[in-house]
Structures are given as C-alpha cells and as structure tokens.
Amino acid sequence: MELSDLQHEKDVSIDEQVNTDRLHQLFRQSVSAVIGSYLAALMLCGLCWDRFEQTTVFWWLALLTGSTMLRISMFVAWFRCDESERTPRRWERKYWTTLVLSAGIWGAGALLIMPANDLLAQALVMLFTVGMSVSAVSCYSAYRYMTMISMGLVLLPCTLWLLFQPSAMQAGMALVVLVFASFVVRATRKMSDALEAAFRLTREMERAHNISRLAAQTDELTGLRNRRAFFERAQQLYDECRKKQLSLCAVMLDMDHFKHINDTYGHQVGDRVLQQMGGIICTCFRNTDVHGRLGGEEFAILLPDTSIEVAVKLLENLLVAMPQAMTGPVHRITASLGVASMSGDDADLHSLMNNADKALYRAKALGRNQISVAEPAWPFSSEGNNTPAVTGR
C-alpha cells in the first residue's frame, strides 16, 4: 500500500467503516434466510393444505414469490457490483424496503391463512412464525432494529389475534410467544452491541497497525519515505517498468554545503531546512513519482515513464523553486543533482541508482548547484533563475 493510501485510510471515519462492515455481514448472512423463509411458507402450506383456505394460500404464496424474487435480484446486484459501491448509503434503504415488504407479507399472510377453529393448525402457524423470528435474529443480528421490526411484522399479527381469543389455550400460546419475544429482544440488543464492538475493535487495531507501519516507513523530519521504504517501493517500480518496457529515470539530490548551515546556524535551523526541502520535493514532483530521504541531506527520486529530457526539465524547476520556497535565516540554498535513465546495461535497480550517484558527484565536481546527466554524460548547471546551460564533459 502507498503511503498516501495509508494516510487516506487514517482519515476515514471508523464509524463509517463499522457501518460498512455491518452491511457486508448482513448481506453475507441473509442470503440463505431469503430462500429459507420462502421454503418455510411452502412447508407450512404443505403440512396444512387441507386445513387452510386454498385461495388465500395461493395469493399468499404468489405475493411471497414476488417479494422473494425482488430480494434475490437485490442480492445479485449486490454481489455483482464493485466493492467500492457496496456502501450503507446506497444499499441500506433498499434492504430495509425489501425486508419490511417480505416480513409484512409473511406475517399478514400467516394471519389470513390461520383457521379460526383449528387449534392444531394455529399451533403450527405459530411454530413457524417463531422459527422465522429465530432466523431473523441469526441473520440480522448486526442490525438491532432490523431484527426487532422483522420479528414484529412476522409474530405480532397472529400473536395479537390469539391473545384476544376466548380460549385459554389460544391466549396461553400468545403469552408464551410474547415472553419468548421479550427475551429475544434483549438478546438481540446484546448481540448487536457485541458485534459493533467487535467491528470497531478490529478497525481500531487495523488503524493502529497502519499508523505504526506508516511511521516505520516515513522519515520523521521530512515526511518522505525513509531509506528502507524508498528502496522497497523503488524495486517494485523498477520491476514494473522493466516488465512494461517503460522508461525510468533515477535522480540523486544532495544539498550543497549543508554542514556549513548546521555549523553556522545550528542543527535546529538545519532540520528546518530539511523539512522545507521535503515539502519542495513533494510539490515539484508528480503523484506517480517515488521520492525519499536516504540520509543526512541526500534524497532520491524515481520518475517512471519519463524521458531524460522531461526529467531534466522537472529538476530545473526544482532548482528554481528551492530559493523561492525556503524561509528562515538561510536565504541561499542550492543542491546538486545527478540523473540517469534506465537502459539495457542496468543489471538491477542499484546499477541505475549508482549511475545517478556518479552523475551527482560529477555535478559537485563541476561546481555544485547544477544537474548532471549520466547517459549521455551532459552536466547541466543552474544559477538562480537563469536557464540551465549545457557544459562539456
């Protein structure tokens, strides 16, 4: 993962991540429940076919078939869409709509098909509605109110009807179901809280891990990659450019007379200069470029899919930007740069970096504050805002 990606992940709200995790679990767990609720209705009608009014059964099953197909189409759309599109904002309302529709049809239909004078059929209907409630707890446990509402829509119509019947047996069945439902509601609340806490803890641990990894990869002073992180990413970029046959330029940068700055103004000023240098490098180069601080006042940059001419132009802009961007007691800051382009003679990344390093030393030998190109070996020099001039070997 890129350092910028890690920083972006750090900025994302944990609450948003937890909500997304809950939604993903909801879709994963409830696929079987959609089919199971339809099969339960078929099984109930099969067991009590002779006891139910068959026209009502037909219409109930027809409506359940429609709502089930609607929910299945929603699941198909969910699993086919891109991961980035599976957000609560896009899918929670759709899920709520299909769930309320399906649970409402189930509960109202169960009440309509339940015979008024058949205690055995009534008991079977209540048994199936209770089973549907248990299924809701297992499938929608991450969403407390979703579980409660689906249970209420399935259980309450038949339960309330039985509660006000003259038979003590019917009222007793209703009371038992209500007591059962109260325990389920309490368990649902505890389960949803536990799941949310688990999701939150997982995300907080991931964030802590990513922050620690980011800190391990970042130079604390400049905010650029440190030496180890730079070479890890540089090797990946080198291999990618080799594989895709893209050009790649390596740049070595060394700030001129930096020891004199430390000796004259102190290390605090020197650290401030390095911080400003890190900001200048981030500003002058592109998001696709890889840069890091190798140590002291030495920096390295890799420019993928970049010709040597474009690389030199970017470095010229850097030399012009340096004295303009620097603030503080040090008004005259310059740097020497060496740039090399990947060629077939480079056996590996270190060979390319070594060529850029040799060009850097050539720039220093020619008077500093200039750019030296390794191949062909043309040193460039830049003074202030003047256009860089080509010098001899």
N, C-alpha and C positions, 0 to 999 in steps of 0.2 A: 504494500500500500504506500502511496506517495505521502510525503509529509503534509502537503496541502490537504489531502483527503483526510488524514488523521485530525488535522485542525478543524476541518469542517464537521467531522463526526463529533468532535468535542463540543461544538456549538449547538448540535441538535438537542432538543429538549428530551430529557429522559421520559417525561410523561408521554410525549408523542411516540417514543419507541415502545413504551409499555402498552399503549393502546394498540399499536400495530401488532405487537406480539399476541395480545388477546384476540385480535381479529383473525390472525393466522391460525391460532389454535381452534377458534370457533369453526372455521371452515374445514379444517382437517378432521375435527371430531364429529361433526354433524352430518357428514355425507351419508353415513350408514343410517342415521336417525330418520332422514327424509324417506328413504326406502322402507325402513322398518315400520314407521308409522302407517304407511300405506298397506304394508303386508298385515299389520295388526288389525286394520279395519277389515281387510278381506277375510282374515281368520275369524274375527268376531261374527261377521255376517254368515260365514260358512257354518259355524257352530250353531247359530240360532236362526238359520234361514226360515225354518217353519214357524218360528215364534215371532218374527218381525213382519211388519207390513212391507211387502216386497217392492212396491212402487217407491216408497220413501227410501228404502235401501238403495234402489237403483240411482235415484237422484243424488243421494249422499255420496255414493261411490263415484259418480260422474264428476261431482264437484271436487272430491278429493283427488281424482285423477288429474284434473286441470291444475289444481294448486301444486300437486307433486311435480308435474311436468314443468311448471313455472320455476319451482325451486331447483330442479335438476338443471334447467337451462342456465340459471344463475350460477350454479357451481361450475358448469362447463365454461362459462365466460370467465369466471374467476381463475380457474386453472390454466386457461389459455392466455390470459393477459400477462403482460410483463410484470416482473417482480416490483418494479418501481411504481406501478399503477395500483397495487394492492394496498390502498390506504383506507383508514377508517372513514375519511370524508367521502370517499367515493362509494364504499360498499356497506357501511353500517345501516344506512337508511334503507337500502334495497333489502338487506337481510331482515331487518325489523318488519318491513312490509309483507314479505313472503311468509315470515314466521307467524305473524298475527293472523294473516289470512288462513293459513293452513290450520293453526291451532283453533281458530274460531270455527272453521268448518267442522273440525273433528268434534269439538265439544258440543256445538249446536246439533250436529247430526246424531251424535250418541244419544242426546236427549230425545230427539224426534223418533228414533227407531226403538227406544226403550218402551216395551209394552207396559200399560198401566196396571195390569192384574197378574203379572207373571214374575213372581219373586226370584225364581232361578235366573231368568233372563236379565232381570235387573242386577242381580249379583254379578253375573258375567260381564255386563256392561261396565259396572263399577270396577271390577277387577282389571279390565283392560284400560280404563281411564287412569287408574292408579299406576299401572305399568307404564303408560305414556308419561306420567309425571316423573317417575324414576328415571326414565330415559332422558327427559329434559334436564334433570339435574346433572347427569353424566355428560351431556353434550354441550350445555350452555353454561357450565359451571364458572367460566371466566366472566360471565355477564350476569350479575345477581338479578337485576330487574327483568332481564330477558327470561331467565328461568322462572321467576315468580309469575310473570304475565302469561307465559305459555302454560304453566300449571293451572293458573286461574281459569284461563279460557277452556281448557280441557276438562278440569274437575268440577268447577262450580255449577255449571248448568244442571247436570244430573244430581249433584250433591244437594243443592238447594231444593230441587224438586222433591227428592226423597225426604228431606228434613221436614217438610210440611205435609207429608202423607200421614194418614190416620194410624197406620200400622206401626207398632213399636219396633218391629224388626227393620222396617224401612228407615225410620228415624235413627235407630241404632247404627245402621250401616253408614248413614250420613255423618253421624257424630264421630264414628271411628275414622272415616276419611278426613274429616276436618282436623282431628287430633293428629293424624299422620301428616297432614299438610303443614301443620304448625311446626312440627319437628323438622320437616324437610326445609321449610323456610329458614329456620335457624341454622341448619347445617349448610344451606346454600350460602348464607351470608359469611359464615366462617370459611367455607371453601373458596369463595371468590376473593376474600381478603388475603387468604394464604397464597393463592395463585398470583394475585397482583404483587404481593410482597416478594414472591419468588422471581417474577419477571423483573421487578425493579432491582433486586439484589444482583441478578445476572447482568443487567445493563450497567449498573454501577461498577461491578467488577470488570466488565469489558472496558468501560471508560477509563478506570484506573490503570488497567493494563496498557491501553493505548497511549495514555498520557505518559506513563513511565517509559514505554518504548519510544515515544516521540522525544522525550528528554534524553534518552540514551543515544538517539540519532542526531541530535541537534547541538550545534556549537552554542554554548550558553551566551557567549558575548555578542556574536553577530546574528544569531538566528538562522544561519545557514546550516547545511549538513556538516557534521564533523567528518574527520578523515575516513573513518571506517564506513559511515553511511554513504559518503560520496563514492567510494570505490565499489561498494556493493551495487549501488544504482548505476554507476558508470559501466560496470561489467555487463549488466543487463542491457543497457542501451547500446553498448558496443556489439554485443551478440545480435541484437535486433537489427542494427544497421548492416552488419555483415550478412545476415540471413536475407534481408530485403534488398541488399545491394544499394543502400543509401549512403550518401556522403556523410562524413562525421569529422568535425574539427575539434581539436583539443586546445585549450588555452591555459597557460600558466601565467599567473599575475603575482608580482612581488612589489610591495610598496617601497618606494625609494627613500633611503636614509631614515628608516623608521627608528633605528636605535638612537639617532640624534634627537628625534622627537621625544622619546622616553627620557633621555638624559637631560634634555633642556627643560621640558615642561612637566615631567613626571609621568608615572605609569597610568594614573587616572586619566590624564589627557590622552595618552596613547590608547587606552581602552576605548575612550570616546571616539577617537579617530577610526578604530577598527569597527566599532558599531556603525558609524556613518558609512564606512566602506561596504559593510554588508548590505545596508539599505540601498546604496547606489547600484550594487551588483544586481539586487532583486529588481530594481527599477529599469535598468538598462537592457536586461535580457528577457527572453520570452518564457512563457509558461512551459514550453516543451524542453527548454534548456536545463541542464543539470549543473548546479554550482555548489561549491563547498569551501570551507576553510580547512586547509591541510595542516596548518600550524603556524604560530607566530603571525607574520604579516604576509603569508603566502596563501593564495587562493587558486582554485582550479575551476574551469568551466568546460562543459561539453556541449557542442552545438550540433544537434542531429539534423540531417537533411539540409546542410548548409555548405555552400561553396566557400572556397578560401577568400574570394572577393567580398562576399557578404559578411563573412566573419571579420575581416579587417575593417569593414565599414562599421560594424557594431562596436568594435574595440576603439575605433576613432571617436565614436560618440561617447564612449565611456571616458576616454581621456579628457574630452571637452567638459563632460559633466562633473568630473571629480572636483576641480577647484571651485565650481559654482555651488556645489551641494555641501561642501564642507563648512562647518561653523565652529566657532571657538577661537582659541588663541593661535591655532596653527592655520595660517592662511594659504600656504603654498604646499599642496600635496600632489605628488606625482607618482606614477607607477610605471614599471617596465613589464612588457607583455611579450610572451612567445606563443605562437600559434602554429599548429601542424595539422595537416589534413590526412585522414586515413588513406592508406594505399595498400597495394598488394604486398609490399615489403614488410608491413607491420605484422609481426607474428602474433601479437596479442595487444591487449589494452595498454600494458606497461610500456611496450615499444612505442606506441603512439604518444603516451604521456612523456616518455623520455625525449622524443623528438621535440615536443613543445618546450620541455625544460631546457634543452640545449639552445633553442631559439631564444628563450628568456635570458640565458646567460650572455648570448650574443648581443641582445638589446642593452643589457647592463654595460657590457664592454664598450659599446658604441656611444655611451654617454647617458643612458637611462632616459626615462620619460618618452619612450617610443615603443613601436611594435616591430617585432622581428618574426618573419615567416620562415619556417623550417624548410619547406619544399614548395617551390623553388626558394632558395635562401635569400629572400629580399628583406632586409631590415627596413622598417618604417619608423619615422620619428615624428612626434607631435609636440609642439611647444605652445602652451596656452590655447588660444582659439584659432591658431594658424592651421591651414590644411596640411596634413601629414605629407612629408616629402619622402620619396624613394631614394635611398642611398645605395652605395655599392656594397659588395660583399665585405 
